[in-house]
Amino acid sequence: MRLNNINVRGRKLLTTEVKNRFVLLCVRWYCRYQLSYRNLSEMMRERGLEVHHSTIYKWVQRYAPEINNRIRPYLKMSGTSYRVDEMYIRVGCRCKYLYRVVDKEGQTIYM
């Protein structure tokens, strides 16, 4: 895939590291925040980077599955079963409820 159609304030980017960072940023924002390709193109233009929306589409089609495959082993997947555990604790002079969510193995699920 050719990445030579990225311009920053009228100049071509020279380093592939900078290109890769912008590609990853666009793909990550598209997948995480459900932005349209045109919105992403406009956001990049506001930052001085001119990228056509069809180029961002090509990046997402190419790199999103690869990012998904690389990040999947590091995601902590909880079981389908969980319980809400509540305690009555004393904080200073006042009593408060403390809630936490526990999966079927007893691990606390942080949200």
N, C-alpha and C positions, 0 to 999 in steps of 0.2 A: 504494500500500500504506500502510495506516495504522500508525503507530508510536506511537500515544498510549497503548498498554497496557503501557508500561514504567514501573515504579515503583522509586524508590530510597528505601529505608527509609520507605516510606509516602507519599512525596511524588512528584508527577509531575515528570518531567524537562521542562525548559523549552526548552533550546537544541537545535536540530537537529544541531549539531556533536557534542554528547555522544551523542545517539541514533545518529548515523552511526558513531561510533567503536565503540559497543557492538555494533552490527549487524555491522560488519566484523570485529570480534574474534570473535564467535560463528561467523560463516561460515568465517573462516580456521582456527579451532581445529577445527571439524567436518571440514573438508577435509584438514587436515594431520595431525591426530592420530587420526582415525577414532573419535571419541567418539560416543556416542549422543545424541539430542536431549535425552533426560531427564538424562543426565550433564551436558550443557552447562547445562541449566536449573538443576540443583543447584549447579554451580560458580558460576553467576551469582548464585544466591540466597545463597551463602556470602559473596559480595562485596557484598551489600546490594542486589542488582538482581533484581527478580522478573519473570521472563519465562517464559511458558508454553512447553512444548516444541513445541506445534504452531506457535507464532509463529516459533521458530527454524527449523522445517521450511520455512515459507513464505519466510523470508529466504534460506535455502540454495538453494531452487528458483529464486528471483528473481535473486540476486546472484552465485552461484558461476559461472555461465557468463560473466557480464560480467567478473569478476575474471580468469578463465582467458583470455579474449580480450585483456585489457589486459596481462597479464604474459607471454604467449607470446612476443612479439617480443624481450623482454629475456633470455629463457632461452638459455644457450649450449648448443646441441645438438651433441654430438660425433657423428662418423660411426659406422657400425656396426662398423668395423674398428679395432682398436687393438693395440698391442704393449707388452710390458713391457720396459723398458730398464733394465739393471742395470750399475752401475759398481763398481769396487773403488777406494775412495779412502782416503787416510791422514788420520786425525783425531788430531792430537797424535802420540803414539808408536804408536797402534794402527791397524790397517787394518780398514775396515768396508765392507760392501756398501751401496750406495745404489740403491734401486729407484724407478722412476717409470713412469707409464703414459702412452704417447704415442699419439695418434690417427693416422689415415692421412696427415694433413697436417703432422705433426711437432709439433703443439701439445700441451703437457703438460695432462693431464686431472687436475684437483685434486679430491680426494674428501674 
